[in-house]
Amino acid sequence: MYYGAVEAGGTKFVCAVSDENFDIVHRISIPTTSPSETLSHVFEFLNQYSLQSIGIGSFGPIDVNEDSDTYGYITSTPKSGWDYFDFIGTMKEKYNIPMAWTTDVNAAAYGEFRQGSAKENGSCLYLTVGTGIGGGAVVDGNVIEGFGHPEMGHILVRKYPDDSFEGVCPYHQNCLEGVASGPAIEKRYNKKAQELASDQKVWELEAYYIAQALVNYTLILRPEKFILGGGVMKQEQLFPLIRQQFVTLLNDYVDTPALEKSIVMPELEDNAAITGCLLLAAEAKK
């Protein structure tokens, strides 16, 4: 019995096949180009196996409402060529098997909840901070979705004192992604994040925005664990700064778990989303 997984990112697709114990037997990475070219490589890979089901975690926004005419579509993405692309419909033309469909960050949250940093917890929130910022949450074993999926990277944040940077988001000047994503760091300082590793002021500013978001998520969802992944969060000096800012901003309003154990890196590292896709594939219904 094999499960298939597709982690569809704006830069690359990661495809994997696992056995029934979720041990990965084959995995590849494909550059994200046009839908037809990218999926031709996905099909070539998946066609090598007799699959029971497939789990897909995609960049978004996507339509997750099963009652919608555009369920299974990538919707209003700025990614050229992918806006209003019928992802699930195209996959179903090739494979008449059950498929799970969610965002890449929801898949990562589920992977960490089941097999990673939150496997001993009843709830968690996964936030990726990289080329973009996105988040997914799991409560009582269920990925949180409603009319649509969360867009945690686009919450509006209060600007840091004396920060005149206008942000990089084309929709909101002062959203989290606009002021704290990898491209925002690069545009603000004209250097990539990894070139700024020793600049304390850079990371104090970054920590302020991320901690502000975590306070807002705390007041709405009260998750037991925050798992922070993505390229920017590989700057590990951020974690103590975020915890310090979180304490200051929350100001003892509500109780939280010990922050050293509740604001953490992903245990599954860069495999969180693909693991979540495999787990969701096993639970998919036809």
N, C-alpha and C positions, 0 to 999 in steps of 0.2 A: 504494500500500500504506500503510495507516494502522495505527498501534498506539494502543491506549487505555490510560490510566492513571488509577487512583483512589488518592489518598492520603487514607485515612480517619482523620481525627483526632477527638478527643473534642470539640473546639470547632468545627472546620470540616472539610469535605471539599474537597480540591482535585482537580479532574478535568482531564485534558489529553489531547489527541490530537496525535501527531507523525507525520511522514512516515518513510520507511525510513531516513533519515539522522539520526533522532531530533531533528530540528528541530521545535519545537512550533508547530503551526498554529492551535491554539485552546485556551484554558485558562479555567476558571472556578473560583470559590470559592463553596461552599454552606454555610450554617450547619448544624451537626449538631443535628437535632431528633430526632424519632422515626425508626425504621428505614423505615417506609412513606413518610413525607413526604420524608426525605432522599434515599432511593433513587429516588423518583419524579423528582426533579430530576436525579439522575445519569443515569437512563434517557433523560430528555428530551434531555440533552446528548449522550450517546453515540449515540443513534439518528440523529443527523445524519450519521453516517459509516459507511462500510462497513469494519469493523475486521477485521484478521487475528487479533488476540489482544488480551488485556487483562492488565495487571499491577496487582495490588492490594496495597497496603501498609497494614495496619490497626492502629489502637490495639488493645491487648490487655487481658488475655491472650487468645490465639487458639489454636485447635487446628491444628497444621501436620503432624500425623502422618497420612499418607495411608491407613493401615490402621485408623484410628479411626472409630467410628460418628459422631463429631462433627467429623470433618475439615471445615475450612472455616467452622467456627463461631467467633464471638466467644464466649468462655466466661465466666469468673467476674468480669467487669468490674463496677466500682461505677457505671458510666455507666447512668443510669436508662433502662430499656426495651431495652437492648442485650444484656443478659446472656443467654447461650445462644441468640444469634441466628444463624441459618443464612445467613451472608453469601454464601458461594460457591454454595450451593443456590439462593438467590434470584437471583443473577446468572445462573446457568446456565439458569434458566427463561426468561430473556430472550435470552441469547446462547449459541448452541451453537458456541463457538469456544474455543481453548485459553486457559487462564487461569493466571497465576502468583499465588501466595498466600503472603504473608509478613507480618512486622510492618513498621510504618512506619519503625522505626529500622534494621531489616535492609535495607530498601529504600534508606534514606539511606546506609548503609555501602557498599552495592553501587554506588550512584551515584557516591560519592566515590572508590571504588576504581577504577572504570572511566573516569571523566571528570573527577574532581576532585583533591583534595589528595593522594590516594594512587595516582594513575594510574601513577607510576613505581615503585611498591612492590609487594611480593608479599603483603603482609598489612596490615590496618588494623582499628582499632576506632573506631566512631562512637558518641559519647555525647551525648544531648540532655539539656539541663538547662533545664527550663521549668516548665510546669504540673505535669508529672511528670518522672521521670528514667528513661530507658531506653537500652539499648545494643545494638548489633549488631556482629558481627565477620565479616570476610572473610579467608580463608586460602587461598592458591593458587587464587584465583578462585571459591571456594565460600563461600556464606553458611553460617555455623556454626549448625546445628540438630541436635537429637538426638531424644529422646522428645518433647521440646517445644522451644520457642525460649528463648534466654537471657532472664532477667529481671534484668539487671545493675543496675537501680535499686534492687533490694531486697536487695542484699548488706548484711550487718550491718557497721557501722563502730564504731570506738572513739570514745567521746565526747571532745570537746575539753575540756581542763581547765577547770573552773568553768562549763561549759555545762550548765545545768539544764533546758533546753528538752526537753519530752517527745516532740516530733515530731508530725507530722500524719498519718502512715500508720496506717490502722485495723488493720493486721495486725502491724506490728513497731514498737516504740518507737524503736529506734535503727538503722533502715535508712537508706541513703543518701537515698532519696527523702523519707523522713520528716523528715530534718534539713537537707537542702540544696536542695530544690526551691523553685520560686518561691513556692508557698503557705506553705512552711516559713519562708522569709525574711519574708514578710508577717506571718505570725502571731507570729513571734518578736519583731519590732520594731514591729508595728502600722503598717508603711509598706510600700509596694511597692518592689521592688528598685531601680527607676529613681530613686526618691526618696532612695535611700541611696548614690548613686554616689560621693559625696565622703567617705564614712565608712570609713576604712582598716580599722578593727577588724572591721566587717561582712565585708569581703572576705577578710581574713586567716582568719577562721573558715570562710567558705565554701571558700576554697582548701585548707584543711586537710582537709576532708571529701572534696573532689573528688580531691585528690592521693592520699589514702589509698586511694580506689577505684582510681585508676590504678596504684598500686603492686600492689594485689591482682590486677588484670587482667594486669599485666606478669608477675607470678610464675606465672600460670596459662597465658597465651597467648603472651607475648613478641611482641606485634605491633610492626611496624616504625613505625607511625604511629598516634597518637591524634588524632582529629578531634572537637572539642568544639563542639556547636551548641546551638540552643535560645535562648529569650529571655533567660535569665540570663547566658548566655555573650556576649551583646552588650555586657556590661560588660568591655571589653577589658583593664582593669587587672587582671583576674583571672589572665590568662595568666602573667605573670612570677611572681606569687605562687604559683600552682600549681606551676610549675617549681621554685621554691625549696623548697617543702614536699616535693615529690616527691624531690628530692635528699636532704633530711634524713631522710625516712621510709625510703627504700630503703637508705640508708647504705652505698652502694658494694657491695651484695651481689652484683649481677650487672651486666654491661655493658648499656648502652642506647645507641641513637642519640643524636646531639646534640639536646638537648631543644628548642632554638629551632626546629628543623626537624621535630621529631617530636611535639610537643604544639601543635597548630595549630587555627586556625579552618577551617570548611568553605569550600573554594574555590567550591563551587556555591551557597553561602549558603543561602537558604531554598528552593532548587530541588533539593536533594540527594535527597529522598525521591521526588519526582515523576519525576526523571531515572532513579532506580533502578527505579521501577515500569515505565517505558517500556523500559528495557534488559531487564528480566526478562520483559516481555511478548514481546519478540522471541525469547526463548529458551524460551518456554512450550511444553509438549507437550500435545496433546489427550488 
